[in-house]
Amino acid sequence: VHVGHPLANADATIAMVASIDAEVIVFPELGLSGYTCGDLFGCDTLLDGSMAALRRIADNTDGLRKMVVVGLAMRVGVSLMNVAAVCYGGTVVAIIPKTYLPTYREFYEGRHFRPAGTEDPDTVRIDDVRVSFGTDVLVQYGDAVIGVELCEDLWTPIPPSSHAALAGANVLLNLSASNETIGKAAWREDLVRSQSGRCIAGYVYASAGPTESTSDLVFSGHHLIAENGLLL
């Protein structure tokens, strides 16, 4: 991640997609800008650059049998939201906003973003295309029915992925920027393993790495895949 440099992040994402032999590839939360941008999230240049980066990544999926899921800050109406974008076949096929924003201890997301809520639109416009939007959006990809949530969503009493599983999702993706504190890695493993078991699903968790550490937080790039309660 190049913090505050969306187009460089797009190029790095595209290069990594090319190097990975997988059909579904998940990148960290706010990875197109960097999670640690702070008040730069109020800057039009950063937001416009993030959308340009998203378009570049989506265009690059044309002709690939790869679904790429990236995180960015996106204007939705008069609000700014922390979202995941699902790209496939040369286009953005879905946008899923974060429901629970941590605004305690070292986290300040409520300062920058609005959480998902009942007032959200069903679609958002990207260029001239209407794209499905919401926490209830599932994406069919072969035998996989994919649900998406972001970081803090998993740490709540009833994660959005639980509702996705009840609606038929069998693969759950989490774009995260979970920092390191003593004992937190083991707690994340327990959460991911437990949620995959409760939901009878695969659970893929991709967290921000050490190039995010431009502030007083440390990120380790903790990535996890669990299936039906077993950490793979």
ROSEFI-631018 format. One line per field, with one value per atom (N, C-alpha, C): residue in one letter; x, y, z; atom name; residue number from 1. Coordinates in steps of 0.02 Angstrom, whole numbers, m for minus. Layout:
N
res	[a  ...]
c1	[X  ...]
c2	[Y  ...]
c3	[Z  ...]
atom	[CA  ...]
n	[NUM  ...]
This chain:
232
res	[v  v  v  h  h  h  v  v  v  g  g  g  h  h  h  p  p  p  l  l  l  a  a  a  n  n  n  a  a  a  d  d  d  a  a  a  t  t  t  i  i  i  a  a  a  m  m  m  v  v  v  a  a  a  s  s  s  i  i  i  d  d  d  a  a  a  e  e  e  v  v  v  i  i  i  v  v  v  f  f  f  p  p  p  e  e  e  l  l  l  g  g  g  l  l  l  s  s  s  g  g  g  y  y  y  t  t  t  c  c  c  g  g  g  d  d  d  l  l  l  f  f  f  g  g  g  c  c  c  d  d  d  t  t  t  l  l  l  l  l  l  d  d  d  g  g  g  s  s  s  m  m  m  a  a  a  a  a  a  l  l  l  r  r  r  r  r  r  i  i  i  a  a  a  d  d  d  n  n  n  t  t  t  d  d  d  g  g  g  l  l  l  r  r  r  k  k  k  m  m  m  v  v  v  v  v  v  v  v  v  g  g  g  l  l  l  a  a  a  m  m  m  r  r  r  v  v  v  g  g  g  v  v  v  s  s  s  l  l  l  m  m  m  n  n  n  v  v  v  a  a  a  a  a  a  v  v  v  c  c  c  y  y  y  g  g  g  g  g  g  t  t  t  v  v  v  v  v  v  a  a  a  i  i  i  i  i  i  p  p  p  k  k  k  t  t  t  y  y  y  l  l  l  p  p  p  t  t  t  y  y  y  r  r  r  e  e  e  f  f  f  y  y  y  e  e  e  g  g  g  r  r  r  h  h  h  f  f  f  r  r  r  p  p  p  a  a  a  g  g  g  t  t  t  e  e  e  d  d  d  p  p  p  d  d  d  t  t  t  v  v  v  r  r  r  i  i  i  d  d  d  d  d  d  v  v  v  r  r  r  v  v  v  s  s  s  f  f  f  g  g  g  t  t  t  d  d  d  v  v  v  l  l  l  v  v  v  q  q  q  y  y  y  g  g  g  d  d  d  a  a  a  v  v  v  i  i  i  g  g  g  v  v  v  e  e  e  l  l  l  c  c  c  e  e  e  d  d  d  l  l  l  w  w  w  t  t  t  p  p  p  i  i  i  p  p  p  p  p  p  s  s  s  s  s  s  h  h  h  a  a  a  a  a  a  l  l  l  a  a  a  g  g  g  a  a  a  n  n  n  v  v  v  l  l  l  l  l  l  n  n  n  l  l  l  s  s  s  a  a  a  s  s  s  n  n  n  e  e  e  t  t  t  i  i  i  g  g  g  k  k  k  a  a  a  a  a  a  w  w  w  r  r  r  e  e  e  d  d  d  l  l  l  v  v  v  r  r  r  s  s  s  q  q  q  s  s  s  g  g  g  r  r  r  c  c  c  i  i  i  a  a  a  g  g  g  y  y  y  v  v  v  y  y  y  a  a  a  s  s  s  a  a  a  g  g  g  p  p  p  t  t  t  e  e  e  s  s  s  t  t  t  s  s  s  d  d  d  l  l  l  v  v  v  f  f  f  s  s  s  g  g  g  h  h  h  h  h  h  l  l  l  i  i  i  a  a  a  e  e  e  n  n  n  g  g  g  l  l  l  l  l  l  l  l  l]
c1	[42  0  44  28  58  6  16  m36  m47  m109  m127  m113  m98  m80  m121  m185  m230  m207  m181  m162  m102  m57  m2  m29  m79  m111  m147  m178  m211  m161  m104  m52  m25  m15  9  m42  m107  m161  m164  m161  m164  m105  m46  13  5  m24  m33  m86  m141  m193  m162  m118  m87  m43  m16  31  m3  m68  m104  m148  m142  m184  m244  m294  m354  m412  m472  m531  m563  m552  m577  m518  m504  m446  m470  m453  m478  m420  m430  m380  m405  m361  m380  m428  m455  m501  m466  m501  m475  m407  m395  m330  m314  m365  m350  m322  m332  m305  m254  m262  m229  m278  m277  m323  m303  m239  m213  m209  m255  m253  m280  m316  m340  m385  m374  m417  m409  m360  m357  m419  m458  m521  m571  m558  m599  m575  m524  m493  m521  m547  m576  m524  m462  m410  m402  m403  m396  m458  m517  m579  m585  m570  m572  m520  m462  m409  m428  m464  m487  m536  m582  m630  m594  m545  m506  m468  m441  m407  m455  m516  m566  m582  m591  m606  m549  m488  m430  m428  m441  m440  m498  m557  m615  m602  m576  m560  m512  m466  m414  m443  m502  m532  m566  m571  m602  m564  m598  m566  m533  m532  m502  m556  m540  m585  m563  m564  m544  m592  m620  m659  m613  m609  m564  m605  m592  m630  m583  m596  m551  m590  m554  m585  m567  m616  m605  m655  m640  m687  m726  m793  m835  m890  m900  m956  m1021  m1069  m1136  m1186  m1217  m1258  m1216  m1236  m1198  m1150  m1143  m1101  m1040  m992  m933  m938  m928  m936  m875  m861  m807  m837  m815  m850  m801  m830  m795  m826  m784  m807  m788  m838  m827  m821  m764  m750  m745  m776  m773  m794  m762  m783  m777  m730  m719  m763  m799  m844  m849  m878  m894  m963  m970  m1034  m1073  m1039  m1073  m1030  m1064  m1032  m1065  m1025  m1051  m1021  m1063  m1037  m1026  m982  m968  m1025  m1046  m1103  m1081  m1029  m1008  m941  m940  m879  m849  m787  m756  m736  m759  m741  m728  m676  m656  m581  m550  m478  m440  m406  m363  m400  m465  m502  m545  m548  m583  m629  m653  m690  m754  m786  m846  m833  m771  m753  m758  m745  m739  m798  m828  m876  m944  m994  m1061  m1071  m1099  m1110  m1169  m1171  m1228  m1291  m1347  m1410  m1470  m1529  m1591  m1602  m1569  m1578  m1534  m1494  m1449  m1488  m1462  m1494  m1482  m1522  m1514  m1460  m1446  m1394  m1357  m1296  m1258  m1234  m1221  m1200  m1124  m1094  m1023  m1019  m999  m1003  m1076  m1092  m1161  m1195  m1165  m1190  m1217  m1276  m1304  m1278  m1248  m1217  m1254  m1268  m1302  m1263  m1299  m1268  m1306  m1270  m1303  m1270  m1287  m1260  m1295  m1350  m1387  m1372  m1320  m1302  m1260  m1281  m1243  m1223  m1165  m1139  m1132  m1164  m1158  m1098  m1055  m996  m984  m1008  m1005  m1046  m1016  m1052  m1049  m1011  m1003  m1058  m1088  m1132  m1095  m1073  m1024  m1057  m1043  m1062  m1000  m1005  m947  m962  m913  m917  m848  m843  m780  m762  m704  m669  m713  m731  m768  m834  m861  m924  m919  m861  m853  m850  m830  m819  m883  m939  m1002  m1041  m1092  m1131  m1165  m1192  m1223  m1193  m1140  m1107  m1153  m1145  m1183  m1174  m1116  m1105  m1153  m1178  m1227  m1292  m1313  m1373  m1361  m1300  m1284  m1288  m1262  m1265  m1336  m1378  m1449  m1484  m1458  m1487  m1457  m1409  m1383  m1309  m1273  m1202  m1163  m1116  m1073  m999  m984  m916  m922  m887  m891  m823  m821  m759  m757  m699  m691  m629  m640  m586  m573  m512  m498  m436  m433  m373  m368  m353  m351  m280  m268  m201  m180  m117  m90  m86  m114  m104  m93  m70  m53  m115  m109  m163  m215  m211  m264  m263  m205  m201  m238  m229  m264  m339  m360  m431  m460  m424  m447  m455  m407  m412  m474  m487  m547  m610  m613  m672  m684  m631  m638  m657  m624  m639  m711  m730  m797  m851  m841  m892  m900  m845  m851  m889  m880  m916  m990  m1006  m1076  m1114  m1080  m1114  m1109  m1073  m1062  m1038  m982  m958  m882  m855  m786  m784  m731  m723  m653  m647  m583  m573  m517  m503  m436  m437  m376  m365  m311  m300  m240  m239  m187  m118  m67  1  44  108  153  165  153  162  106  56  5  30  83  101  133  92  117  97  65  42  65  27  48  20  m8  m34  15  13  54  9  20  m19  27  4  49  31  m25  m47  m70  m112  m137  m194  m180  m228  m249  m315  m341  m393  m395  m449  m471  m535  m564  m624  m639  m696  m729  m794  m834  m800  m771  m741  m669  m639  m569  m527  m474  m429  m382  m388  m347  m281]
c2	[m60  0  62  108  174  222  242  281  347  361  424  426  368  366  312  326  274  242  280  250  203  220  174  110  117  58  16  49  13  m28  2  m34  m93  m83  m138  m194  m174  m224  m264  m230  m264  m312  m291  m334  m396  m387  m444  m492  m464  m506  m550  m521  m558  m615  m607  m656  m712  m707  m753  m799  m864  m914  m929  m886  m895  m862  m886  m858  m801  m799  m744  m717  m653  m622  m562  m563  m513  m470  m404  m356  m322  m287  m258  m198  m182  m125  m59  m18  47  41  m16  m28  17  49  91  159  178  241  230  176  166  180  138  146  206  221  271  341  358  425  480  462  513  564  628  681  691  657  659  628  590  563  619  679  736  772  744  778  749  794  772  736  758  727  653  637  568  527  555  519  508  561  554  503  505  458  386  377  309  282  324  302  287  327  313  247  234  170  112  120  67  52  104  94  56  74  41  m33  m49  m118  m157  m127  m161  m174  m124  m133  m191  m199  m250  m321  m328  m395  m420  m378  m398  m456  m511  m569  m616  m598  m641  m681  m743  m781  m769  m705  m686  m632  m643  m592  m557  m491  m452  m406  m409  m369  m321  m257  m206  m158  m121  m74  m3  42  113  155  220  270  297  299  316  364  416  461  426  428  401  454  486  544  599  624  677  650  584  552  519  505  466  399  344  278  235  190  141  79  62  10  m42  m99  m150  m150  m155  m157  m224  m257  m322  m311  m330  m318  m385  m389  m449  m432  m464  m456  m386  m348  m281  m227  m244  m195  m205  m156  m162  m192  m250  m284  m272  m250  m238  m194  m155  m114  m131  m149  m166  m118  m80  m32  m65  m35  m58  m38  m85  m72  m42  m70  m50  m14  49  89  95  70  77  150  177  246  245  209  200  186  198  188  218  175  201  213  202  207  270  300  363  362  303  297  339  347  388  461  482  551  561  508  514  484  431  392  388  375  358  283  251  178  161  99  76  81  95  103  95  102  90  143  200  253  243  190  179  165  187  171  98  71  2  m2  54  56  121  122  183  187  247  256  262  220  226  238  298  321  316  278  273  208  172  106  108  79  70  5  10  m47  m63  m127  m148  m125  m100  m71  m94  m113  m129  m186  m193  m247  m314  m312  m373  m400  m373  m395  m459  m510  m571  m577  m607  m614  m688  m710  m780  m786  m836  m848  m923  m955  m1027  m1057  m1102  m1133  m1090  m1037  m993  m940  m931  m874  m832  m772  m734  m676  m672  m614  m578  m512  m471  m428  m423  m376  m346  m297  m261  m258  m284  m278  m282  m224  m220  m258  m266  m303  m372  m405  m472  m471  m416  m413  m398  m391  m372  m434  m427  m485  m524  m487  m521  m491  m520  m492  m494  m447  m450  m516  m548  m612  m666  m660  m708  m703  m642  m632  m656  m644  m668  m743  m778  m851  m876  m843  m863  m853  m806  m793  m837  m881  m929  m923  m874  m867  m926  m952  m1006  m987  m927  m899  m828  m813  m747  m714  m651  m614  m556  m543  m487  m447  m384  m337  m300  m303  m279  m235  m194  m158  m163  m223  m238  m231  m184  m172  m224  m224  m274  m246  m283  m274  m343  m346  m410  m455  m514  m564  m557  m504  m491  m541  m564  m612  m677  m701  m762  m751  m691  m674  m673  m644  m643  m715  m758  m827  m861  m849  m878  m852  m787  m758  m787  m790  m815  m888  m928  m999  m1010  m974  m982  m961  m904  m880  m927  m955  m1002  m1065  m1085  m1144  m1130  m1073  m1056  m1047  m1019  m1003  m1061  m1114  m1171  m1144  m1110  m1073  m1070  m1048  m1026  m954  m935  m866  m844  m791  m764  m695  m687  m625  m597  m536  m504  m438  m432  m372  m331  m268  m221  m243  m227  m248  m192  m205  m158  m92  m89  m25  25  3  49  89  69  96  165  215  283  324  292  327  286  289  252  181  158  90  45  m19  m68  m121  m135  m186  m240  m303  m359  m395  m377  m416  m485  m489  m553  m577  m631  m657  m727  m740  m803  m831  m897  m932  m990  m992  m1047  m1075  m1139  m1171  m1216  m1204  m1247  m1258  m1205  m1209  m1231  m1245  m1266  m1212  m1191  m1141  m1174  m1153  m1183  m1147]
c3	[0  0  0  m46  m47  m17  45  80  44  26  m7  m81  m112  m184  m218  m233  m259  m324  m371  m435  m428  m384  m369  m338  m295  m265  m318  m366  m420  m459  m476  m513  m474  m408  m366  m361  m357  m353  m418  m474  m539  m547  m526  m531  m487  m428  m384  m411  m439  m469  m524  m564  m618  m593  m532  m506  m466  m454  m410  m450  m437  m470  m425  m428  m387  m423  m410  m444  m404  m339  m297  m257  m265  m233  m191  m127  m80  m55  m59  m36  28  65  129  124  181  190  171  132  110  76  43  13  m46  m77  m134  m113  m51  m26  29  66  129  185  237  293  336  339  387  358  313  282  328  381  427  392  405  379  303  272  199  167  206  179  163  186  168  106  73  15  m50  m93  m157  m200  m198  m239  m221  m157  m136  m157  m148  m164  m239  m279  m352  m375  m345  m362  m346  m291  m272  m322  m346  m397  m463  m480  m541  m534  m474  m461  m467  m441  m446  m519  m559  m630  m664  m648  m679  m661  m598  m576  m609  m610  m640  m714  m750  m821  m831  m786  m792  m784  m753  m745  m808  m858  m921  m952  m965  m994  m945  m880  m829  m794  m776  m732  m660  m642  m574  m549  m490  m456  m406  m410  m369  m324  m259  m210  m175  m182  m155  m110  m68  m21  m38  m29  m42  m4  m1  25  m34  m29  m86  m64  m105  m93  m111  m65  m76  m56  m105  m90  m61  m2  30  83  86  137  107  150  132  168  130  160  146  192  187  155  93  56  28  9  m30  m99  m150  m220  m250  m280  m312  m387  m415  m486  m523  m582  m622  m693  m742  m811  m838  m811  m836  m806  m752  m723  m647  m614  m542  m537  m505  m503  m439  m385  m322  m277  m235  m183  m117  m66  0  51  86  136  204  243  311  357  399  444  510  540  607  604  624  621  691  701  767  778  832  852  927  944  1014  1015  1073  1081  1022  982  928  863  860  797  794  733  724  663  644  581  580  638  640  623  627  608  533  495  423  384  411  370  403  361  385  379  431  427  381  359  321  363  330  367  321  350  312  258  263  213  152  150  93  29  m28  m92  m110  m155  m178  m232  m265  m317  m312  m337  m345  m417  m441  m510  m514  m554  m571  m645  m664  m733  m755  m806  m830  m810  m762  m743  m672  m662  m595  m565  m506  m473  m409  m397  m336  m275  m225  m165  m104  m51  12  48  112  152  138  101  86  16  m16  m84  m80  m117  m125  m199  m210  m279  m295  m348  m370  m415  m401  m442  m445  m498  m500  m444  m407  m350  m287  m290  m231  m230  m172  m159  m108  m128  m90  m54  11  52  75  84  100  162  206  262  273  317  326  400  415  479  541  570  632  629  569  562  594  588  616  692  723  795  834  800  832  852  896  919  862  813  755  692  665  606  545  499  436  399  406  373  398  460  485  445  431  390  318  293  225  221  272  273  276  316  319  252  212  146  92  111  63  47  76  62  90  49  72  71  47  50  76  130  162  158  137  129  178  207  253  234  214  201  266  291  359  362  414  433  509  531  603  628  673  698  749  766  812  883  930  1001  1031  1093  1123  1126  1098  1100  1046  1005  956  899  878  823  840  901  922  924  946  948  877  829  760  734  748  725  754  818  848  815  801  769  700  660  591  591  632  635  659  712  740  691  657  611  551  527  472  493  555  580  590  621  633  568  518  455  405  422  377  310  311  253  253  196  194  216  252  275  258  218  195  226  260  298  275  247  222  257  294  334  309  327  305  330  290  305  332  341  376  339  273  239  255  294  320  380  411  477  472  457  453  514  562  622  682  737  796  797  741  737  698  714  680  649  585  549  524  526  511  447  414  357  377  428  452  406  369  320  341  339  364  317  309  275  319  333  372  334  348  316  367  378  422  490  518  584  586  528  525  493  527  499  449  385  333  324]
atom	[N  CA  C  N  CA  C  N  CA  C  N  CA  C  N  CA  C  N  CA  C  N  CA  C  N  CA  C  N  CA  C  N  CA  C  N  CA  C  N  CA  C  N  CA  C  N  CA  C  N  CA  C  N  CA  C  N  CA  C  N  CA  C  N  CA  C  N  CA  C  N  CA  C  N  CA  C  N  CA  C  N  CA  C  N  CA  C  N  CA  C  N  CA  C  N  CA  C  N  CA  C  N  CA  C  N  CA  C  N  CA  C  N  CA  C  N  CA  C  N  CA  C  N  CA  C  N  CA  C  N  CA  C  N  CA  C  N  CA  C  N  CA  C  N  CA  C  N  CA  C  N  CA  C  N  CA  C  N  CA  C  N  CA  C  N  CA  C  N  CA  C  N  CA  C  N  CA  C  N  CA  C  N  CA  C  N  CA  C  N  CA  C  N  CA  C  N  CA  C  N  CA  C  N  CA  C  N  CA  C  N  CA  C  N  CA  C  N  CA  C  N  CA  C  N  CA  C  N  CA  C  N  CA  C  N  CA  C  N  CA  C  N  CA  C  N  CA  C  N  CA  C  N  CA  C  N  CA  C  N  CA  C  N  CA  C  N  CA  C  N  CA  C  N  CA  C  N  CA  C  N  CA  C  N  CA  C  N  CA  C  N  CA  C  N  CA  C  N  CA  C  N  CA  C  N  CA  C  N  CA  C  N  CA  C  N  CA  C  N  CA  C  N  CA  C  N  CA  C  N  CA  C  N  CA  C  N  CA  C  N  CA  C  N  CA  C  N  CA  C  N  CA  C  N  CA  C  N  CA  C  N  CA  C  N  CA  C  N  CA  C  N  CA  C  N  CA  C  N  CA  C  N  CA  C  N  CA  C  N  CA  C  N  CA  C  N  CA  C  N  CA  C  N  CA  C  N  CA  C  N  CA  C  N  CA  C  N  CA  C  N  CA  C  N  CA  C  N  CA  C  N  CA  C  N  CA  C  N  CA  C  N  CA  C  N  CA  C  N  CA  C  N  CA  C  N  CA  C  N  CA  C  N  CA  C  N  CA  C  N  CA  C  N  CA  C  N  CA  C  N  CA  C  N  CA  C  N  CA  C  N  CA  C  N  CA  C  N  CA  C  N  CA  C  N  CA  C  N  CA  C  N  CA  C  N  CA  C  N  CA  C  N  CA  C  N  CA  C  N  CA  C  N  CA  C  N  CA  C  N  CA  C  N  CA  C  N  CA  C  N  CA  C  N  CA  C  N  CA  C  N  CA  C  N  CA  C  N  CA  C  N  CA  C  N  CA  C  N  CA  C  N  CA  C  N  CA  C  N  CA  C  N  CA  C  N  CA  C  N  CA  C  N  CA  C  N  CA  C  N  CA  C  N  CA  C  N  CA  C  N  CA  C  N  CA  C  N  CA  C  N  CA  C  N  CA  C  N  CA  C  N  CA  C  N  CA  C  N  CA  C  N  CA  C  N  CA  C  N  CA  C  N  CA  C  N  CA  C  N  CA  C  N  CA  C  N  CA  C  N  CA  C  N  CA  C  N  CA  C  N  CA  C  N  CA  C  N  CA  C  N  CA  C  N  CA  C  N  CA  C  N  CA  C  N  CA  C  N  CA  C  N  CA  C  N  CA  C  N  CA  C  N  CA  C  N  CA  C  N  CA  C  N  CA  C  N  CA  C  N  CA  C  N  CA  C  N  CA  C  N  CA  C  N  CA  C  N  CA  C  N  CA  C  N  CA  C  N  CA  C  N  CA  C  N  CA  C  N  CA  C  N  CA  C  N  CA  C  N  CA  C  N  CA  C  N  CA  C  N  CA  C]
n	[1  1  1  2  2  2  3  3  3  4  4  4  5  5  5  6  6  6  7  7  7  8  8  8  9  9  9  10  10  10  11  11  11  12  12  12  13  13  13  14  14  14  15  15  15  16  16  16  17  17  17  18  18  18  19  19  19  20  20  20  21  21  21  22  22  22  23  23  23  24  24  24  25  25  25  26  26  26  27  27  27  28  28  28  29  29  29  30  30  30  31  31  31  32  32  32  33  33  33  34  34  34  35  35  35  36  36  36  37  37  37  38  38  38  39  39  39  40  40  40  41  41  41  42  42  42  43  43  43  44  44  44  45  45  45  46  46  46  47  47  47  48  48  48  49  49  49  50  50  50  51  51  51  52  52  52  53  53  53  54  54  54  55  55  55  56  56  56  57  57  57  58  58  58  59  59  59  60  60  60  61  61  61  62  62  62  63  63  63  64  64  64  65  65  65  66  66  66  67  67  67  68  68  68  69  69  69  70  70  70  71  71  71  72  72  72  73  73  73  74  74  74  75  75  75  76  76  76  77  77  77  78  78  78  79  79  79  80  80  80  81  81  81  82  82  82  83  83  83  84  84  84  85  85  85  86  86  86  87  87  87  88  88  88  89  89  89  90  90  90  91  91  91  92  92  92  93  93  93  94  94  94  95  95  95  96  96  96  97  97  97  98  98  98  99  99  99  100  100  100  101  101  101  102  102  102  103  103  103  104  104  104  105  105  105  106  106  106  107  107  107  108  108  108  109  109  109  110  110  110  111  111  111  112  112  112  113  113  113  114  114  114  115  115  115  116  116  116  117  117  117  118  118  118  119  119  119  120  120  120  121  121  121  122  122  122  123  123  123  124  124  124  125  125  125  126  126  126  127  127  127  128  128  128  129  129  129  130  130  130  131  131  131  132  132  132  133  133  133  134  134  134  135  135  135  136  136  136  137  137  137  138  138  138  139  139  139  140  140  140  141  141  141  142  142  142  143  143  143  144  144  144  145  145  145  146  146  146  147  147  147  148  148  148  149  149  149  150  150  150  151  151  151  152  152  152  153  153  153  154  154  154  155  155  155  156  156  156  157  157  157  158  158  158  159  159  159  160  160  160  161  161  161  162  162  162  163  163  163  164  164  164  165  165  165  166  166  166  167  167  167  168  168  168  169  169  169  170  170  170  171  171  171  172  172  172  173  173  173  174  174  174  175  175  175  176  176  176  177  177  177  178  178  178  179  179  179  180  180  180  181  181  181  182  182  182  183  183  183  184  184  184  185  185  185  186  186  186  187  187  187  188  188  188  189  189  189  190  190  190  191  191  191  192  192  192  193  193  193  194  194  194  195  195  195  196  196  196  197  197  197  198  198  198  199  199  199  200  200  200  201  201  201  202  202  202  203  203  203  204  204  204  205  205  205  206  206  206  207  207  207  208  208  208  209  209  209  210  210  210  211  211  211  212  212  212  213  213  213  214  214  214  215  215  215  216  216  216  217  217  217  218  218  218  219  219  219  220  220  220  221  221  221  222  222  222  223  223  223  224  224  224  225  225  225  226  226  226  227  227  227  228  228  228  229  229  229  230  230  230  231  231  231  232  232  232]
